[in-house]
Amino acid sequence: RTVGMDALEQKIEKAQLDVVKAKAKYDAALATLKDLMDKRDGLKRDELIAAIMKSDKSYDQILQFIQPTDQEKG
């Protein structure tokens, strides 16, 4: 039984290491995804601001257009 227990403990240790490696890889991929999405959002924001600046609409007209009305809120 000792040999079986030792083999099982080794398998558990290997599985734990595999989980740690997988988590590190997941965390790195998640950080990359977040960075890319932040860059995309920044570009969209810049594009929106440029479009607003070129528009002949007033600030109030733009806000009225993009904000929901009372009927849309309810």
C-alpha positions in Angstrom: 0.0 0.0 0.0 2.9 2.4 0.6 4.0 2.2 -3.0 0.4 2.9 -4.2 0.2 5.9 -1.8 3.6 7.2 -3.0 2.5 6.9 -6.7 -0.8 8.7 -5.8 1.0 11.5 -4.0 3.3 12.0 -7.0 0.3 12.1 -9.4 -1.3 14.7 -7.1 1.8 16.8 -7.0 2.0 16.7 -10.8 -1.6 17.6 -11.2 -1.1 20.6 -8.8 1.8 21.8 -10.9 -0.2 21.4 -14.1 -3.0 23.5 -12.5 -0.5 26.2 -11.5 1.0 26.3 -15.0 -2.5 26.4 -16.6 -3.6 29.3 -14.3 -0.4 31.2 -15.2 -1.1 30.7 -18.9 -4.8 31.7 -18.4 -3.8 34.8 -16.4 -1.4 35.9 -19.1 -4.0 35.3 -21.9 -6.5 37.3 -19.8 -4.1 40.2 -19.4 -3.4 40.2 -23.1 -7.1 40.2 -23.9 -7.8 43.0 -21.5 -5.0 45.1 -23.0 -6.3 44.6 -26.5 -9.9 45.4 -25.5 -8.7 48.6 -23.8 -6.8 49.6 -26.9 -9.9 48.9 -29.0 -12.1 51.0 -26.7 -9.6 53.8 -26.8 -9.6 53.9 -30.6 -13.5 53.8 -30.6 -13.5 56.7 -28.1 -11.1 58.7 -30.2 -13.2 58.0 -33.3 -16.4 59.1 -31.6 -14.8 62.3 -30.3 -13.5 63.1 -33.8 -16.9 62.5 -35.3 -18.5 64.8 -32.6 -16.0 67.5 -33.3 -16.7 67.4 -37.0 -20.5 67.4 -36.5 -22.6 70.4 -37.0 -24.8 69.4 -34.1 -24.7 71.2 -30.8 -23.6 69.6 -27.5 -27.2 69.6 -26.3 -28.4 68.0 -29.5 -25.9 65.2 -29.3 -26.7 64.5 -25.7 -30.4 64.5 -26.4 -29.8 62.0 -29.2 -27.6 59.5 -27.2 -29.4 59.7 -23.8 -32.4 57.5 -23.3 -35.8 59.3 -22.9 -38.0 58.7 -19.8 -40.1 56.3 -21.9 -37.0 54.2 -22.9 -35.8 54.1 -19.2 -39.1 52.6 -17.9 
